[in-house]
Amino acid sequence: SSHREQHFGIVRRNLEPKPAYYAYKTLIEMCPDGSSKVRLRQSDRIYIASWLTPDKLPVHAVWTYQRSAIPVKLQFKGKVTKVVNYLGKESSVTSPDITISDAPLFIAGPEKLEILRTDK
């Protein structure tokens, strides 16, 4: 449609959720009210935001600012308990080798998360 206003918001006119609704829902679930202050780090082209939930569960969001995906090797200290993409779809990290994109990936559980290498 050519109406600018139809591109705003997180639900459609009929209240059907847009992808932004699910992204916001996932963020609120992974960083609920009462979570600690977010610590943001940058490693090369990768951003890592880390915080503790009110239950003291460490959570990390990982993404790149580039449109193209970047293969990386992650190092965890602690057990990964949950991995979800920005739309809330659960997945698993069975290997330290993963691909990071401009869509945040939330990793809950490990006390520390570091980027060991990026393929440039």
Biopython code that builds the backbone (N, CA, C, O; Angstrom):
import numpy as np
from Bio.PDB.StructureBuilder import StructureBuilder

atoms = [
    (1, "SER", "N", (0.833, -1.177, 0.000)),
    (1, "SER", "CA", (0.000, 0.000, 0.000)),
    (1, "SER", "C", (0.880, 1.244, 0.000)),
    (1, "SER", "O", (2.025, 1.200, 0.451)),
    (2, "SER", "N", (0.358, 2.331, -0.495)),
    (2, "SER", "CA", (1.120, 3.567, -0.577)),
    (2, "SER", "C", (0.906, 4.466, 0.648)),
    (2, "SER", "O", (1.478, 5.554, 0.719)),
    (3, "HIS", "N", (0.100, 4.028, 1.597)),
    (3, "HIS", "CA", (-0.146, 4.835, 2.787)),
    (3, "HIS", "C", (0.986, 4.609, 3.785)),
    (3, "HIS", "O", (1.176, 3.503, 4.290)),
    (4, "ARG", "N", (1.726, 5.664, 4.054)),
    (4, "ARG", "CA", (2.875, 5.595, 4.961)),
    (4, "ARG", "C", (2.526, 5.029, 6.331)),
    (4, "ARG", "O", (3.290, 4.236, 6.880)),
    (5, "GLU", "N", (1.418, 5.412, 6.875)),
    (5, "GLU", "CA", (1.031, 5.019, 8.228)),
    (5, "GLU", "C", (0.892, 3.505, 8.380)),
    (5, "GLU", "O", (0.999, 2.988, 9.492)),
    (6, "GLN", "N", (0.661, 2.802, 7.303)),
    (6, "GLN", "CA", (0.492, 1.353, 7.393)),
    (6, "GLN", "C", (1.805, 0.631, 7.695)),
    (6, "GLN", "O", (1.795, -0.557, 8.020)),
    (7, "HIS", "N", (2.925, 1.331, 7.592)),
    (7, "HIS", "CA", (4.225, 0.713, 7.841)),
    (7, "HIS", "C", (4.691, 0.876, 9.286)),
    (7, "HIS", "O", (5.739, 0.346, 9.654)),
    (8, "PHE", "N", (3.943, 1.589, 10.100)),
    (8, "PHE", "CA", (4.330, 1.826, 11.484)),
    (8, "PHE", "C", (3.655, 0.826, 12.413)),
    (8, "PHE", "O", (2.679, 0.175, 12.040)),
    (9, "GLY", "N", (4.185, 0.712, 13.616)),
    (9, "GLY", "CA", (3.564, -0.100, 14.650)),
    (9, "GLY", "C", (3.971, -1.559, 14.597)),
    (9, "GLY", "O", (4.700, -1.994, 13.705)),
    (10, "ILE", "N", (3.477, -2.308, 15.584)),
    (10, "ILE", "CA", (3.843, -3.721, 15.703)),
    (10, "ILE", "C", (2.672, -4.656, 15.402)),
    (10, "ILE", "O", (2.836, -5.876, 15.390)),
    (11, "VAL", "N", (1.484, -4.081, 15.156)),
    (11, "VAL", "CA", (0.338, -4.902, 14.740)),
    (11, "VAL", "C", (-0.324, -4.245, 13.532)),
    (11, "VAL", "O", (-0.226, -3.039, 13.306)),
    (12, "ARG", "N", (-0.995, -5.090, 12.777)),
    (12, "ARG", "CA", (-1.717, -4.577, 11.615)),
    (12, "ARG", "C", (-3.056, -3.991, 12.073)),
    (12, "ARG", "O", (-3.418, -4.075, 13.247)),
    (13, "ARG", "N", (-3.756, -3.419, 11.158)),
    (13, "ARG", "CA", (-5.046, -2.794, 11.469)),
    (13, "ARG", "C", (-6.017, -3.779, 12.133)),
    (13, "ARG", "O", (-6.788, -3.403, 13.016)),
    (14, "ASN", "N", (-5.969, -5.053, 11.694)),
    (14, "ASN", "CA", (-6.856, -6.074, 12.258)),
    (14, "ASN", "C", (-6.269, -6.701, 13.528)),
    (14, "ASN", "O", (-6.773, -7.711, 14.019)),
    (15, "LEU", "N", (-5.198, -6.092, 14.055)),
    (15, "LEU", "CA", (-4.490, -6.508, 15.273)),
    (15, "LEU", "C", (-3.647, -7.777, 15.083)),
    (15, "LEU", "O", (-3.177, -8.362, 16.059)),
    (16, "GLU", "N", (-3.461, -8.194, 13.845)),
    (16, "GLU", "CA", (-2.561, -9.313, 13.563)),
    (16, "GLU", "C", (-1.125, -8.839, 13.808)),
    (16, "GLU", "O", (-0.730, -7.785, 13.309)),
    (17, "PRO", "N", (-0.344, -9.609, 14.571)),
    (17, "PRO", "CA", (1.031, -9.190, 14.865)),
    (17, "PRO", "C", (1.912, -9.140, 13.624)),
    (17, "PRO", "O", (1.839, -10.002, 12.749)),
    (18, "LYS", "N", (2.751, -8.101, 13.573)),
    (18, "LYS", "CA", (3.790, -7.991, 12.559)),
    (18, "LYS", "C", (5.060, -8.633, 13.133)),
    (18, "LYS", "O", (5.112, -8.901, 14.333)),
    (19, "PRO", "N", (6.081, -8.886, 12.310)),
    (19, "PRO", "CA", (7.334, -9.442, 12.847)),
    (19, "PRO", "C", (7.908, -8.610, 13.995)),
    (19, "PRO", "O", (8.496, -9.169, 14.921)),
    (20, "ALA", "N", (7.749, -7.295, 13.952)),
    (20, "ALA", "CA", (8.259, -6.444, 15.033)),
    (20, "ALA", "C", (7.604, -6.790, 16.375)),
    (20, "ALA", "O", (8.234, -6.655, 17.424)),
    (21, "TYR", "N", (6.359, -7.230, 16.346)),
    (21, "TYR", "CA", (5.669, -7.648, 17.572)),
    (21, "TYR", "C", (6.415, -8.812, 18.213)),
    (21, "TYR", "O", (6.668, -8.811, 19.418)),
    (22, "TYR", "N", (6.764, -9.805, 17.398)),
    (22, "TYR", "CA", (7.458, -10.990, 17.919)),
    (22, "TYR", "C", (8.869, -10.648, 18.376)),
    (22, "TYR", "O", (9.352, -11.221, 19.352)),
    (23, "ALA", "N", (9.535, -9.730, 17.695)),
    (23, "ALA", "CA", (10.864, -9.296, 18.107)),
    (23, "ALA", "C", (10.794, -8.605, 19.470)),
    (23, "ALA", "O", (11.632, -8.854, 20.337)),
    (24, "TYR", "N", (9.802, -7.745, 19.656)),
    (24, "TYR", "CA", (9.633, -7.047, 20.928)),
    (24, "TYR", "C", (9.273, -8.039, 22.038)),
    (24, "TYR", "O", (9.796, -7.947, 23.149)),
    (25, "LYS", "N", (8.395, -8.971, 21.741)),
    (25, "LYS", "CA", (7.989, -10.006, 22.704)),
    (25, "LYS", "C", (9.202, -10.826, 23.146)),
    (25, "LYS", "O", (9.358, -11.119, 24.332)),
    (26, "THR", "N", (10.057, -11.196, 22.192)),
    (26, "THR", "CA", (11.248, -11.978, 22.511)),
    (26, "THR", "C", (12.194, -11.173, 23.392)),
    (26, "THR", "O", (12.726, -11.700, 24.369)),
    (27, "LEU", "N", (12.408, -9.909, 23.059)),
    (27, "LEU", "CA", (13.284, -9.060, 23.863)),
    (27, "LEU", "C", (12.770, -8.952, 25.295)),
    (27, "LEU", "O", (13.554, -9.053, 26.240)),
    (28, "ILE", "N", (11.477, -8.751, 25.467)),
    (28, "ILE", "CA", (10.894, -8.620, 26.808)),
    (28, "ILE", "C", (11.011, -9.931, 27.584)),
    (28, "ILE", "O", (11.252, -9.913, 28.791)),
    (29, "GLU", "N", (10.845, -11.066, 26.904)),
    (29, "GLU", "CA", (10.982, -12.365, 27.573)),
    (29, "GLU", "C", (12.429, -12.632, 27.984)),
    (29, "GLU", "O", (12.679, -13.190, 29.052)),
    (30, "MET", "N", (13.375, -12.237, 27.142)),
    (30, "MET", "CA", (14.777, -12.522, 27.422)),
    (30, "MET", "C", (15.414, -11.478, 28.344)),
    (30, "MET", "O", (16.403, -11.770, 29.015)),
    (31, "CYS", "N", (14.859, -10.277, 28.381)),
    (31, "CYS", "CA", (15.364, -9.211, 29.254)),
    (31, "CYS", "C", (14.181, -8.592, 29.998)),
    (31, "CYS", "O", (13.802, -7.448, 29.749)),
    (32, "PRO", "N", (13.598, -9.384, 30.930)),
    (32, "PRO", "CA", (12.389, -8.910, 31.618)),
    (32, "PRO", "C", (12.680, -7.754, 32.582)),
    (32, "PRO", "O", (13.828, -7.475, 32.925)),
    (33, "ASP", "N", (11.617, -7.106, 32.997)),
    (33, "ASP", "CA", (11.700, -6.029, 33.964)),
    (33, "ASP", "C", (12.459, -6.526, 35.190)),
    (33, "ASP", "O", (12.199, -7.626, 35.677)),
    (34, "GLY", "N", (13.380, -5.734, 35.682)),
    (34, "GLY", "CA", (14.179, -6.121, 36.841)),
    (34, "GLY", "C", (15.519, -6.730, 36.460)),
    (34, "GLY", "O", (16.308, -7.080, 37.337)),
    (35, "SER", "N", (15.791, -6.861, 35.160)),
    (35, "SER", "CA", (17.089, -7.369, 34.720)),
    (35, "SER", "C", (18.159, -6.325, 35.018)),
    (35, "SER", "O", (17.865, -5.140, 35.181)),
    (36, "SER", "N", (19.414, -6.791, 35.086)),
    (36, "SER", "CA", (20.519, -5.874, 35.358)),
    (36, "SER", "C", (20.749, -4.947, 34.169)),
    (36, "SER", "O", (20.189, -5.143, 33.090)),
    (37, "LYS", "N", (21.570, -3.953, 34.386)),
    (37, "LYS", "CA", (21.944, -3.040, 33.315)),
    (37, "LYS", "C", (22.662, -3.830, 32.227)),
    (37, "LYS", "O", (23.460, -4.718, 32.525)),
    (38, "VAL", "N", (22.382, -3.510, 30.976)),
    (38, "VAL", "CA", (22.979, -4.214, 29.839)),
    (38, "VAL", "C", (24.408, -3.730, 29.636)),
    (38, "VAL", "O", (24.686, -2.531, 29.653)),
    (39, "ARG", "N", (25.304, -4.686, 29.443)),
    (39, "ARG", "CA", (26.705, -4.370, 29.127)),
    (39, "ARG", "C", (26.909, -4.667, 27.652)),
    (39, "ARG", "O", (26.706, -5.802, 27.221)),
    (40, "LEU", "N", (27.305, -3.677, 26.873)),
    (40, "LEU", "CA", (27.486, -3.831, 25.429)),
    (40, "LEU", "C", (28.968, -3.856, 25.101)),
    (40, "LEU", "O", (29.722, -2.976, 25.516)),
    (41, "ARG", "N", (29.382, -4.882, 24.347)),
    (41, "ARG", "CA", (30.769, -5.004, 23.895)),
    (41, "ARG", "C", (30.765, -5.171, 22.388)),
    (41, "ARG", "O", (29.780, -5.610, 21.794)),
    (42, "GLN", "N", (31.893, -4.810, 21.778)),
    (42, "GLN", "CA", (32.048, -5.009, 20.344)),
    (42, "GLN", "C", (33.338, -5.765, 20.109)),
    (42, "GLN", "O", (34.380, -5.419, 20.666)),
    (43, "SER", "N", (33.270, -6.804, 19.280)),
    (43, "SER", "CA", (34.439, -7.577, 18.893)),
    (43, "SER", "C", (34.460, -7.605, 17.376)),
    (43, "SER", "O", (33.675, -8.314, 16.746)),
    (44, "ASP", "N", (35.369, -6.826, 16.792)),
    (44, "ASP", "CA", (35.432, -6.694, 15.341)),
    (44, "ASP", "C", (34.077, -6.178, 14.846)),
    (44, "ASP", "O", (33.692, -5.056, 15.177)),
    (45, "ARG", "N", (33.360, -6.964, 14.072)),
    (45, "ARG", "CA", (32.068, -6.519, 13.518)),
    (45, "ARG", "C", (30.881, -7.091, 14.293)),
    (45, "ARG", "O", (29.740, -6.968, 13.849)),
    (46, "ILE", "N", (31.135, -7.708, 15.433)),
    (46, "ILE", "CA", (30.102, -8.385, 16.219)),
    (46, "ILE", "C", (29.816, -7.595, 17.494)),
    (46, "ILE", "O", (30.737, -7.136, 18.169)),
    (47, "TYR", "N", (28.536, -7.441, 17.815)),
    (47, "TYR", "CA", (28.121, -6.850, 19.077)),
    (47, "TYR", "C", (27.628, -7.943, 20.001)),
    (47, "TYR", "O", (26.983, -8.898, 19.569)),
    (48, "ILE", "N", (27.944, -7.788, 21.298)),
    (48, "ILE", "CA", (27.454, -8.701, 22.328)),
    (48, "ILE", "C", (26.887, -7.846, 23.455)),
    (48, "ILE", "O", (27.608, -7.058, 24.068)),
    (49, "ALA", "N", (25.600, -8.004, 23.722)),
    (49, "ALA", "CA", (24.955, -7.343, 24.853)),
    (49, "ALA", "C", (24.703, -8.422, 25.899)),
    (49, "ALA", "O", (24.163, -9.480, 25.577)),
    (50, "SER", "N", (25.087, -8.169, 27.145)),
    (50, "SER", "CA", (24.955, -9.167, 28.206)),
    (50, "SER", "C", (24.258, -8.553, 29.419)),
    (50, "SER", "O", (24.445, -7.376, 29.729)),
    (51, "TRP", "N", (23.451, -9.369, 30.101)),
    (51, "TRP", "CA", (22.754, -8.930, 31.307)),
    (51, "TRP", "C", (22.357, -10.148, 32.131)),
    (51, "TRP", "O", (22.468, -11.286, 31.677)),
    (52, "LEU", "N", (21.893, -9.890, 33.346)),
    (52, "LEU", "CA", (21.347, -10.925, 34.226)),
    (52, "LEU", "C", (19.852, -10.681, 34.374)),
    (52, "LEU", "O", (19.424, -9.550, 34.606)),
    (53, "THR", "N", (19.054, -11.744, 34.241)),
    (53, "THR", "CA", (17.619, -11.621, 34.493)),
    (53, "THR", "C", (17.408, -11.454, 35.999)),
    (53, "THR", "O", (18.354, -11.631, 36.766)),
    (54, "PRO", "N", (16.198, -11.120, 36.439)),
    (54, "PRO", "CA", (15.945, -11.019, 37.878)),
    (54, "PRO", "C", (16.262, -12.320, 38.631)),
    (54, "PRO", "O", (16.556, -12.287, 39.826)),
    (55, "ASP", "N", (16.202, -13.468, 37.933)),
    (55, "ASP", "CA", (16.539, -14.761, 38.534)),
    (55, "ASP", "C", (18.041, -15.036, 38.479)),
    (55, "ASP", "O", (18.484, -16.137, 38.806)),
    (56, "LYS", "N", (18.825, -14.034, 38.064)),
    (56, "LYS", "CA", (20.290, -14.122, 37.957)),
    (56, "LYS", "C", (20.760, -15.053, 36.839)),
    (56, "LYS", "O", (21.870, -15.582, 36.901)),
    (57, "LEU", "N", (19.918, -15.257, 35.814)),
    (57, "LEU", "CA", (20.306, -16.049, 34.649)),
    (57, "LEU", "C", (21.049, -15.136, 33.672)),
    (57, "LEU", "O", (20.494, -14.128, 33.232)),
    (58, "PRO", "N", (22.299, -15.474, 33.327)),
    (58, "PRO", "CA", (23.013, -14.668, 32.335)),
    (58, "PRO", "C", (22.405, -14.848, 30.943)),
    (58, "PRO", "O", (22.101, -15.967, 30.531)),
    (59, "VAL", "N", (22.234, -13.752, 30.232)),
    (59, "VAL", "CA", (21.708, -13.777, 28.860)),
    (59, "VAL", "C", (22.616, -12.886, 28.011)),
    (59, "VAL", "O", (23.076, -11.831, 28.449)),
    (60, "HIS", "N", (22.858, -13.349, 26.780)),
    (60, "HIS", "CA", (23.692, -12.608, 25.840)),
    (60, "HIS", "C", (22.931, -12.493, 24.524)),
    (60, "HIS", "O", (22.346, -13.469, 24.055)),
    (61, "ALA", "N", (22.938, -11.311, 23.935)),
    (61, "ALA", "CA", (22.394, -11.100, 22.592)),
    (61, "ALA", "C", (23.589, -10.834, 21.688)),
    (61, "ALA", "O", (24.450, -10.016, 22.011)),
    (62, "VAL", "N", (23.638, -11.530, 20.550)),
    (62, "VAL", "CA", (24.780, -11.421, 19.643)),
    (62, "VAL", "C", (24.260, -11.082, 18.254)),
    (62, "VAL", "O", (23.308, -11.700, 17.777)),
    (63, "TRP", "N", (24.895, -10.082, 17.589)),
    (63, "TRP", "CA", (24.494, -9.719, 16.233)),
    (63, "TRP", "C", (25.619, -8.936, 15.573)),
    (63, "TRP", "O", (26.568, -8.520, 16.239)),
    (64, "THR", "N", (25.513, -8.738, 14.269)),
    (64, "THR", "CA", (26.437, -7.884, 13.534)),
    (64, "THR", "C", (25.655, -6.721, 12.933)),
    (64, "THR", "O", (24.444, -6.811, 12.736)),
    (65, "TYR", "N", (26.349, -5.649, 12.650)),
    (65, "TYR", "CA", (25.689, -4.496, 12.021)),
    (65, "TYR", "C", (25.656, -4.631, 10.511)),
    (65, "TYR", "O", (25.055, -3.805, 9.824)),
    (66, "GLN", "N", (26.302, -5.672, 9.985)),
    (66, "GLN", "CA", (26.345, -5.848, 8.539)),
    (66, "GLN", "C", (25.188, -6.709, 8.059)),
    (66, "GLN", "O", (24.677, -7.543, 8.805)),
    (67, "ARG", "N", (24.784, -6.512, 6.836)),
    (67, "ARG", "CA", (23.706, -7.305, 6.252)),
    (67, "ARG", "C", (24.131, -8.745, 6.005)),
    (67, "ARG", "O", (23.315, -9.662, 6.103)),
    (68, "SER", "N", (25.413, -8.948, 5.685)),
    (68, "SER", "CA", (25.872, -10.304, 5.390)),
    (68, "SER", "C", (26.198, -11.043, 6.687)),
    (68, "SER", "O", (26.666, -10.445, 7.656)),
    (69, "ALA", "N", (25.945, -12.341, 6.688)),
    (69, "ALA", "CA", (26.197, -13.177, 7.858)),
    (69, "ALA", "C", (27.698, -13.394, 8.029)),
    (69, "ALA", "O", (28.454, -13.402, 7.057)),
    (70, "ILE", "N", (28.113, -13.569, 9.281)),
    (70, "ILE", "CA", (29.520, -13.756, 9.609)),
    (70, "ILE", "C", (29.672, -15.058, 10.395)),
    (70, "ILE", "O", (29.065, -15.211, 11.455)),
    (71, "PRO", "N", (30.472, -15.997, 9.889)),
    (71, "PRO", "CA", (30.743, -17.206, 10.677)),
    (71, "PRO", "C", (31.695, -16.871, 11.826)),
    (71, "PRO", "O", (32.695, -16.182, 11.620)),
    (72, "VAL", "N", (31.394, -17.349, 13.024)),
    (72, "VAL", "CA", (32.238, -17.087, 14.195)),
    (72, "VAL", "C", (32.398, -18.352, 15.019)),
    (72, "VAL", "O", (31.652, -19.319, 14.865)),
    (73, "LYS", "N", (33.377, -18.320, 15.883)),
    (73, "LYS", "CA", (33.553, -19.382, 16.880)),
    (73, "LYS", "C", (33.333, -18.729, 18.237)),
    (73, "LYS", "O", (33.998, -17.749, 18.577)),
    (74, "LEU", "N", (32.407, -19.269, 19.006)),
    (74, "LEU", "CA", (32.102, -18.747, 20.330)),
    (74, "LEU", "C", (32.748, -19.608, 21.402)),
    (74, "LEU", "O", (32.928, -20.812, 21.222)),
    (75, "GLN", "N", (33.091, -18.988, 22.506)),
    (75, "GLN", "CA", (33.563, -19.720, 23.671)),
    (75, "GLN", "C", (32.610, -19.400, 24.818)),
    (75, "GLN", "O", (32.362, -18.234, 25.126)),
    (76, "PHE", "N", (32.081, -20.446, 25.446)),
    (76, "PHE", "CA", (31.158, -20.281, 26.560)),
    (76, "PHE", "C", (31.827, -20.699, 27.852)),
    (76, "PHE", "O", (32.604, -21.654, 27.871)),
    (77, "LYS", "N", (31.535, -20.000, 28.924)),
    (77, "LYS", "CA", (31.886, -20.466, 30.262)),
    (77, "LYS", "C", (30.566, -20.708, 30.959)),
    (77, "LYS", "O", (29.894, -19.759, 31.363)),
    (78, "GLY", "N", (30.190, -21.957, 31.104)),
    (78, "GLY", "CA", (28.901, -22.319, 31.675)),
    (78, "GLY", "C", (28.033, -23.001, 30.638)),
    (78, "GLY", "O", (28.377, -23.062, 29.457)),
    (79, "LYS", "N", (26.901, -23.511, 31.098)),
    (79, "LYS", "CA", (26.007, -24.288, 30.249)),
    (79, "LYS", "C", (24.995, -23.397, 29.526)),
    (79, "LYS", "O", (24.396, -22.503, 30.123)),
    (80, "VAL", "N", (24.819, -23.657, 28.238)),
    (80, "VAL", "CA", (23.785, -22.968, 27.461)),
    (80, "VAL", "C", (22.452, -23.627, 27.793)),
    (80, "VAL", "O", (22.297, -24.836, 27.622)),
    (81, "THR", "N", (21.488, -22.839, 28.267)),
    (81, "THR", "CA", (20.182, -23.393, 28.629)),
    (81, "THR", "C", (19.093, -23.089, 27.602)),
    (81, "THR", "O", (18.099, -23.810, 27.506)),
    (82, "LYS", "N", (19.291, -22.003, 26.829)),
    (82, "LYS", "CA", (18.273, -21.635, 25.850)),
    (82, "LYS", "C", (18.899, -20.751, 24.783)),
    (82, "LYS", "O", (19.698, -19.862, 25.077)),
    (83, "VAL", "N", (18.516, -21.015, 23.531)),
    (83, "VAL", "CA", (18.946, -20.175, 22.412)),
    (83, "VAL", "C", (17.706, -19.870, 21.587)),
    (83, "VAL", "O", (16.995, -20.784, 21.170)),
    (84, "VAL", "N", (17.443, -18.587, 21.349)),
    (84, "VAL", "CA", (16.305, -18.182, 20.521)),
    (84, "VAL", "C", (16.753, -17.089, 19.565)),
    (84, "VAL", "O", (17.636, -16.293, 19.885)),
    (85, "ASN", "N", (16.136, -17.057, 18.386)),
    (85, "ASN", "CA", (16.413, -15.956, 17.475)),
    (85, "ASN", "C", (15.549, -14.763, 17.878)),
    (85, "ASN", "O", (14.765, -14.856, 18.823)),
    (86, "TYR", "N", (15.684, -13.675, 17.187)),
    (86, "TYR", "CA", (14.988, -12.441, 17.582)),
    (86, "TYR", "C", (13.472, -12.543, 17.485)),
    (86, "TYR", "O", (12.761, -11.732, 18.079)),
    (87, "LEU", "N", (12.962, -13.537, 16.739)),
    (87, "LEU", "CA", (11.514, -13.734, 16.643)),
    (87, "LEU", "C", (10.998, -14.765, 17.640)),
    (87, "LEU", "O", (9.810, -15.087, 17.643)),
    (88, "GLY", "N", (11.896, -15.288, 18.495)),
    (88, "GLY", "CA", (11.490, -16.216, 19.535)),
    (88, "GLY", "C", (11.562, -17.681, 19.158)),
    (88, "GLY", "O", (11.176, -18.536, 19.955)),
    (89, "LYS", "N", (12.046, -17.997, 17.962)),
    (89, "LYS", "CA", (12.153, -19.390, 17.542)),
    (89, "LYS", "C", (13.365, -20.022, 18.221)),
    (89, "LYS", "O", (14.490, -19.541, 18.088)),
    (90, "GLU", "N", (13.114, -21.115, 18.956)),
    (90, "GLU", "CA", (14.195, -21.787, 19.673)),
    (90, "GLU", "C", (15.074, -22.581, 18.721)),
    (90, "GLU", "O", (14.607, -23.141, 17.730)),
    (91, "SER", "N", (16.346, -22.612, 19.048)),
    (91, "SER", "CA", (17.299, -23.438, 18.319)),
    (91, "SER", "C", (18.324, -23.926, 19.326)),
    (91, "SER", "O", (18.229, -23.628, 20.516)),
    (92, "SER", "N", (19.288, -24.666, 18.850)),
    (92, "SER", "CA", (20.309, -25.154, 19.767)),
    (92, "SER", "C", (21.674, -24.784, 19.225)),
    (92, "SER", "O", (21.865, -24.645, 18.017)),
    (93, "VAL", "N", (22.605, -24.629, 20.125)),
    (93, "VAL", "CA", (23.991, -24.402, 19.748)),
    (93, "VAL", "C", (24.724, -25.669, 20.160)),
    (93, "VAL", "O", (25.053, -25.857, 21.331)),
    (94, "THR", "N", (24.974, -26.533, 19.187)),
    (94, "THR", "CA", (25.648, -27.798, 19.482)),
    (94, "THR", "C", (27.136, -27.720, 19.188)),
    (94, "THR", "O", (27.886, -28.648, 19.491)),
    (95, "SER", "N", (27.553, -26.623, 18.605)),
    (95, "SER", "CA", (28.945, -26.418, 18.241)),
    (95, "SER", "C", (29.293, -24.971, 18.541)),
    (95, "SER", "O", (28.415, -24.108, 18.518)),
    (96, "PRO", "N", (30.559, -24.691, 18.823)),
    (96, "PRO", "CA", (30.933, -23.288, 19.024)),
    (96, "PRO", "C", (30.939, -22.491, 17.714)),
    (96, "PRO", "O", (30.994, -21.261, 17.729)),
    (97, "ASP", "N", (30.883, -23.204, 16.584)),
    (97, "ASP", "CA", (30.868, -22.527, 15.291)),
    (97, "ASP", "C", (29.436, -22.183, 14.903)),
    (97, "ASP", "O", (28.618, -23.073, 14.673)),
    (98, "ILE", "N", (29.138, -20.896, 14.832)),
    (98, "ILE", "CA", (27.800, -20.459, 14.442)),
    (98, "ILE", "C", (27.929, -19.296, 13.470)),
    (98, "ILE", "O", (29.021, -18.771, 13.252)),
    (99, "THR", "N", (26.815, -18.906, 12.896)),
    (99, "THR", "CA", (26.792, -17.768, 11.986)),
    (99, "THR", "C", (25.968, -16.657, 12.614)),
    (99, "THR", "O", (24.833, -16.867, 13.042)),
    (100, "ILE", "N", (26.564, -15.468, 12.659)),
    (100, "ILE", "CA", (25.910, -14.300, 13.233)),
    (100, "ILE", "C", (25.418, -13.425, 12.086)),
    (100, "ILE", "O", (26.107, -13.252, 11.080)),
    (101, "SER", "N", (24.212, -12.874, 12.254)),
    (101, "SER", "CA", (23.660, -11.983, 11.230)),
    (101, "SER", "C", (23.240, -10.671, 11.889)),
    (101, "SER", "O", (23.542, -10.419, 13.055)),
    (102, "ASP", "N", (22.541, -9.845, 11.121)),
    (102, "ASP", "CA", (22.057, -8.585, 11.686)),
    (102, "ASP", "C", (20.789, -8.787, 12.520)),
    (102, "ASP", "O", (20.244, -7.825, 13.062)),
    (103, "ALA", "N", (20.324, -10.024, 12.624)),
    (103, "ALA", "CA", (19.184, -10.366, 13.479)),
    (103, "ALA", "C", (19.728, -10.928, 14.795)),
    (103, "ALA", "O", (20.400, -11.959, 14.775)),
    (104, "PRO", "N", (19.463, -10.291, 15.933)),
    (104, "PRO", "CA", (20.020, -10.759, 17.199)),
    (104, "PRO", "C", (19.670, -12.210, 17.523)),
    (104, "PRO", "O", (18.561, -12.682, 17.269)),
    (105, "LEU", "N", (20.659, -12.895, 18.092)),
    (105, "LEU", "CA", (20.494, -14.251, 18.598)),
    (105, "LEU", "C", (20.693, -14.170, 20.107)),
    (105, "LEU", "O", (21.707, -13.650, 20.572)),
    (106, "PHE", "N", (19.730, -14.680, 20.875)),
    (106, "PHE", "CA", (19.795, -14.638, 22.333)),
    (106, "PHE", "C", (20.283, -15.980, 22.849)),
    (106, "PHE", "O", (19.745, -17.025, 22.485)),
    (107, "ILE", "N", (21.309, -15.951, 23.704)),
    (107, "ILE", "CA", (21.894, -17.159, 24.280)),
    (107, "ILE", "C", (21.840, -17.007, 25.794)),
    (107, "ILE", "O", (22.485, -16.123, 26.358)),
    (108, "ALA", "N", (21.067, -17.872, 26.450)),
    (108, "ALA", "CA", (20.898, -17.807, 27.902)),
    (108, "ALA", "C", (21.677, -18.935, 28.566)),
    (108, "ALA", "O", (21.771, -20.042, 28.036)),
    (109, "GLY", "N", (22.236, -18.631, 29.738)),
    (109, "GLY", "CA", (22.876, -19.658, 30.540)),
    (109, "GLY", "C", (24.338, -19.437, 30.833)),
    (109, "GLY", "O", (24.726, -19.394, 32.000)),
    (110, "PRO", "N", (25.178, -19.291, 29.794)),
    (110, "PRO", "CA", (26.608, -19.212, 30.102)),
    (110, "PRO", "C", (26.971, -17.937, 30.864)),
    (110, "PRO", "O", (26.479, -16.846, 30.573)),
    (111, "GLU", "N", (27.845, -18.119, 31.844)),
    (111, "GLU", "CA", (28.316, -16.983, 32.637)),
    (111, "GLU", "C", (29.068, -15.996, 31.749)),
    (111, "GLU", "O", (28.927, -14.782, 31.900)),
    (112, "LYS", "N", (29.869, -16.524, 30.820)),
    (112, "LYS", "CA", (30.622, -15.676, 29.895)),
    (112, "LYS", "C", (30.453, -16.191, 28.475)),
    (112, "LYS", "O", (30.281, -17.388, 28.245)),
    (113, "LEU", "N", (30.505, -15.271, 27.538)),
    (113, "LEU", "CA", (30.443, -15.591, 26.119)),
    (113, "LEU", "C", (31.476, -14.721, 25.409)),
    (113, "LEU", "O", (31.459, -13.496, 25.536)),
    (114, "GLU", "N", (32.359, -15.347, 24.674)),
    (114, "GLU", "CA", (33.409, -14.601, 23.958)),
    (114, "GLU", "C", (33.446, -15.044, 22.503)),
    (114, "GLU", "O", (33.113, -16.183, 22.178)),
    (115, "ILE", "N", (33.854, -14.131, 21.637)),
    (115, "ILE", "CA", (34.094, -14.438, 20.230)),
    (115, "ILE", "C", (35.570, -14.810, 20.120)),
    (115, "ILE", "O", (36.434, -13.991, 20.433)),
    (116, "LEU", "N", (35.874, -16.036, 19.678)),
    (116, "LEU", "CA", (37.259, -16.466, 19.526)),
    (116, "LEU", "C", (37.824, -16.075, 18.173)),
    (116, "LEU", "O", (38.992, -15.706, 18.059)),
    (117, "ARG", "N", (36.988, -16.158, 17.152)),
    (117, "ARG", "CA", (37.494, -15.842, 15.812)),
    (117, "ARG", "C", (36.341, -15.441, 14.930)),
    (117, "ARG", "O", (35.206, -15.878, 15.117)),
    (118, "THR", "N", (36.648, -14.610, 13.975)),
    (118, "THR", "CA", (35.687, -14.315, 12.907)),
    (118, "THR", "C", (36.394, -14.584, 11.594)),
    (118, "THR", "O", (37.585, -14.301, 11.456)),
    (119, "ASP", "N", (35.675, -15.125, 10.636)),
    (119, "ASP", "CA", (36.212, -15.316, 9.297)),
    (119, "ASP", "C", (35.960, -14.052, 8.515)),
    (119, "ASP", "O", (34.813, -13.713, 8.224)),
    (120, "LYS", "N", (37.009, -13.362, 8.177)),
    (120, "LYS", "CA", (36.859, -12.061, 7.516)),
    (120, "LYS", "C", (36.736, -12.206, 6.034)),
    (120, "LYS", "O", (36.602, -11.209, 5.325)),
]
sb = StructureBuilder()
sb.init_structure("model")
sb.init_model(0)
sb.init_chain("A")
sb.init_seg("    ")
for serial, (resi, resn, name, xyz) in enumerate(atoms, 1):
    if name == "N":
        sb.init_residue(resn, " ", resi, " ")
    sb.init_atom(name, np.array(xyz, "f"), 0.0, 1.0, " ", f" {name:<3s}", serial, name[0])
structure = sb.get_structure()
